[in-house]
Amino acid sequence: MKKTLGIISLVIFAYFPVAAQKNNHLGLLNRLIDAKYSTELYLYTHCTSQNQKDSALAIYNELRWKIDGLIYQLSADMITSNSPRKMKLLNEWCLTNKSRPPIANYTFQLNEIEKVYATNIRDELTKTRTLNLTTNVFYLLKDSWTILNGLSDIKTQKTMALVNLLDQTRLSDPLLIIKQIK
């Protein structure tokens, strides 16, 4: 029970810095969650006027494509190796920015995501809006609790739980966001 509470505490403390202005020294999940909710807010706010809608959708879909590519590739590699090692290395790189050869492809993908996100979304949103992620973070924590609650010492279940957790950080279907506007 203490181990489970410790894991939950770590997850909670990992998610609250999500609204940080810069992604320096944030872990992998923090970066992906920050990009997810900020990008969805960006699309929501820019689809209210028709002249911004097309460019907002283009940026959103480009970032969605890059994030999905990273998550699917990392998930597939973790499943085939039956080990979360690559995710751990990538998280370590996110925290320290020390490159390691086995994860060079992931760090390149993450840097590409960061470029699109920083240039088009984060800098613009920090000028005009403050993110209130309380509800979104609550549901993510609830989903994370469900995943973490099912963890056991079996390596396969740990790997699949991490794959499910990564899947929660993917961007939503843009049509669902646009429907909320109307």
C-alpha positions as CSV (number, residue, x, y, z in Angstrom):
1,M,0.0,0.0,0.0
2,K,2.9,2.4,0.8
3,K,4.5,1.7,-2.5
4,T,1.2,2.5,-4.3
5,L,0.7,5.7,-2.4
6,G,4.3,6.7,-3.2
7,I,3.7,6.1,-6.9
8,I,0.5,8.1,-6.8
9,S,2.2,10.9,-5.0
10,L,4.9,11.0,-7.6
11,V,2.3,11.1,-10.4
12,I,0.4,13.9,-8.7
13,F,3.6,16.0,-8.2
14,A,4.6,15.2,-11.8
15,Y,1.4,16.7,-13.2
16,F,1.1,20.0,-11.3
17,P,4.0,21.7,-13.0
18,V,2.1,21.2,-16.3
19,A,1.3,24.9,-16.7
20,A,5.0,25.8,-16.6
21,Q,6.0,28.4,-19.2
22,K,9.1,26.6,-20.4
23,N,9.6,22.9,-21.0
24,N,13.1,22.9,-19.7
25,H,13.7,20.2,-17.1
26,L,10.3,18.7,-17.3
27,G,9.8,15.0,-17.7
28,L,8.5,13.3,-20.8
29,L,4.9,13.0,-19.5
30,N,4.9,16.6,-18.3
31,R,6.0,17.8,-21.8
32,L,3.4,15.7,-23.6
33,I,0.6,16.8,-21.2
34,D,1.6,20.4,-21.5
35,A,1.6,20.2,-25.3
36,K,-1.7,18.2,-25.3
37,Y,-3.9,20.6,-23.3
38,S,-2.3,23.8,-24.5
39,T,-2.7,22.7,-28.2
40,E,-6.3,21.7,-27.6
41,L,-7.0,25.1,-26.0
42,Y,-5.1,26.8,-28.9
43,L,-7.4,25.0,-31.5
44,Y,-10.5,25.8,-29.5
45,T,-9.7,29.5,-29.2
46,H,-8.6,29.9,-32.8
47,C,-11.5,28.1,-34.5
48,T,-13.9,30.8,-33.4
49,S,-13.0,32.9,-36.5
50,Q,-13.0,31.4,-39.9
51,N,-9.9,33.1,-41.1
52,Q,-7.8,31.6,-38.3
53,K,-9.5,28.2,-38.4
54,D,-7.6,26.7,-41.4
55,S,-4.1,27.7,-40.1
56,A,-5.0,26.6,-36.5
57,L,-6.1,23.2,-37.8
58,A,-3.0,22.8,-39.9
59,I,-0.7,23.5,-36.9
60,Y,-2.8,21.3,-34.6
61,N,-2.8,18.4,-37.1
62,E,1.0,18.7,-37.6
63,L,1.6,18.6,-33.9
64,R,-0.9,15.7,-33.5
65,W,0.9,13.8,-36.2
66,K,4.3,14.3,-34.6
67,I,3.1,13.4,-31.1
68,D,1.2,10.3,-32.3
69,G,4.3,9.2,-34.2
70,L,6.5,9.5,-31.1
71,I,4.0,7.8,-28.8
72,Y,3.3,4.9,-31.2
73,Q,7.0,4.3,-32.0
74,L,7.9,4.4,-28.3
75,S,5.0,2.2,-27.4
76,A,5.8,-0.4,-30.1
77,D,9.5,-0.5,-29.0
78,M,8.5,-1.0,-25.4
79,I,6.1,-3.7,-26.3
80,T,8.5,-5.6,-28.5
81,S,11.3,-5.4,-26.0
82,N,8.9,-6.0,-23.1
83,S,10.7,-3.3,-21.2
84,P,10.0,0.4,-20.3
85,R,13.8,1.1,-20.6
86,K,13.5,3.4,-23.6
87,M,10.8,5.5,-21.9
88,K,13.0,5.8,-18.8
89,L,15.9,6.9,-20.9
90,L,13.8,9.4,-22.8
91,N,12.4,10.7,-19.5
92,E,16.0,11.1,-18.2
93,W,16.9,12.9,-21.3
94,C,14.0,15.3,-20.9
95,L,15.1,16.1,-17.4
96,T,18.8,16.5,-18.1
97,N,19.1,17.0,-21.9
98,K,22.0,14.6,-22.0
99,S,21.8,12.7,-25.2
100,R,22.1,8.9,-25.4
101,P,22.5,6.9,-28.6
102,P,19.7,4.4,-28.0
103,I,17.1,7.1,-27.8
104,A,18.5,9.5,-30.4
105,N,15.5,9.0,-32.7
106,Y,13.1,9.8,-29.9
107,T,15.0,12.9,-28.8
108,F,14.9,14.1,-32.4
109,Q,11.1,13.6,-32.6
110,L,10.6,15.3,-29.2
111,N,12.7,18.3,-30.3
112,E,10.6,18.6,-33.5
113,I,7.4,18.5,-31.4
114,E,8.9,21.2,-29.1
115,K,9.7,23.5,-32.1
116,V,6.2,23.4,-33.5
117,Y,4.6,23.7,-30.1
118,A,6.8,26.5,-28.9
119,T,6.7,28.5,-32.1
120,N,3.0,28.3,-32.8
121,I,1.2,27.6,-29.5
122,R,3.0,28.1,-26.2
123,D,4.4,31.5,-26.9
124,E,1.0,32.8,-28.2
125,L,-1.0,31.4,-25.4
126,T,1.2,32.8,-22.7
127,K,0.6,36.2,-24.1
128,T,-3.2,36.0,-24.0
129,R,-4.4,33.2,-21.8
130,T,-3.9,31.4,-18.5
131,L,-4.4,27.7,-18.6
132,N,-6.8,26.2,-16.0
133,L,-6.0,22.5,-16.2
134,T,-7.6,21.4,-12.9
135,T,-10.4,19.4,-14.5
136,N,-8.3,17.9,-17.2
137,V,-5.6,17.0,-14.7
138,F,-8.1,15.4,-12.4
139,Y,-9.4,13.1,-15.2
140,L,-5.8,12.3,-16.3
141,L,-4.9,11.5,-12.6
142,K,-8.0,9.4,-12.3
143,D,-7.1,7.5,-15.5
144,S,-3.5,7.2,-14.3
145,W,-4.7,5.9,-10.9
146,T,-6.6,3.2,-12.7
147,I,-3.6,2.2,-14.7
148,L,-1.1,2.4,-11.8
149,N,-3.6,0.6,-9.5
150,G,-3.3,-2.4,-11.8
151,L,0.5,-2.5,-11.9
152,S,2.2,-5.6,-10.5
153,D,5.7,-6.9,-10.5
154,I,5.2,-8.6,-13.8
155,K,7.2,-6.8,-16.5
156,T,4.6,-7.1,-19.2
157,Q,1.9,-5.5,-17.1
158,K,4.2,-2.6,-16.2
159,T,5.1,-2.0,-19.8
160,M,1.5,-2.1,-21.0
161,A,0.4,0.2,-18.2
162,L,3.1,2.7,-19.4
163,V,1.9,2.3,-23.0
164,N,-1.7,3.1,-21.8
165,L,-0.5,6.1,-19.9
166,L,1.4,7.4,-22.9
167,D,-1.7,6.9,-25.0
168,Q,-3.6,9.3,-22.7
169,T,-1.3,12.1,-23.8
170,R,-2.2,12.0,-27.4
171,L,-4.1,14.9,-28.9
172,S,-7.9,14.6,-29.3
173,D,-9.7,14.5,-32.6
174,P,-9.9,18.1,-33.8
175,L,-13.5,17.6,-34.8
176,L,-14.5,17.0,-31.2
177,I,-12.9,20.2,-30.2
178,I,-14.5,22.2,-33.0
179,K,-17.9,20.8,-32.1
180,Q,-17.6,22.3,-28.6
181,I,-17.4,25.8,-30.1
182,K,-20.9,25.5,-31.7
